[in-house]
Amino acid sequence: MEIEGKSDTDNCSRTIATKKKNKSVGRKNAQKAQRVMKTEKEIFDLVDKIREISFSLHGHLRHGHLEKVYENGVAHRSRKAGIGIEQQYPLKVYDVDGTILGEYVADLFAENCLLVELKAVKRLAEEHTAQLLGYMRACKVEHGVLINFGAPRLEIKKYILSKLS
């Protein structure tokens, strides 16, 4: 059994150790579980926490690192803050009729409800937004955040899809 959402250091260490030990089992179980229905306020609070973590990390590392470094940093700091977050999380891609077409691997997936797409580019382009929105639509995830660590100023954009079916 995984321990999630704890903020003290001992439980966080146990959570990480348990997740590493049972990584494949945990992902299979997480995929089977329905996404947690959170209120709009809870989701916006989660986005605020991710935003604060990202600003803090960007302030420390600045721009110029590989995307993976920022992914590890956001994941580490999120876990320390008690946020349930998964790196390189596989999400099923669905066709209109519900047929599973394959999997998309999200950079980060927070609290089973927020898709976090990271970039380390000079500036965000329309293609990056289209990519995130396409992932959200195909994987039936209503909330997403696009974060760019590659510019001198951190860029964060929150997106919401409505009427997912």
C-alpha angles and dihedrals in degrees: 000000000000123000112219137174097029117136103195118098097241094055091043091053091047090049093052092045091048092048092050091048095048100027098136094040091048093051093048091050092045091052091052093050118086116248111266113254106228127183119253090251092053091051093048089048089052091050090050090053092049089048092051091047091049093049091049093048092047089050090054101040100025117198126311105072129110118270091248091062091056091044091054091046096051091045093049095047092044091054090049088053091052096254116144103232134163127201122218089004117184115229124185117245113220133201120222092268093051097259112147108240098180141289136297117202110222119213089226133356115195126202091341091284112064124071111207116196115189129202134183100196135125091256137349115261132201088257091063091053092046089050093054094044090049091051092048093049096044094046094041094238112149100198129051140166127205114203126185117197095171099083127075087247118049113244120208126175127180121208132191125193116201132204097025111179 
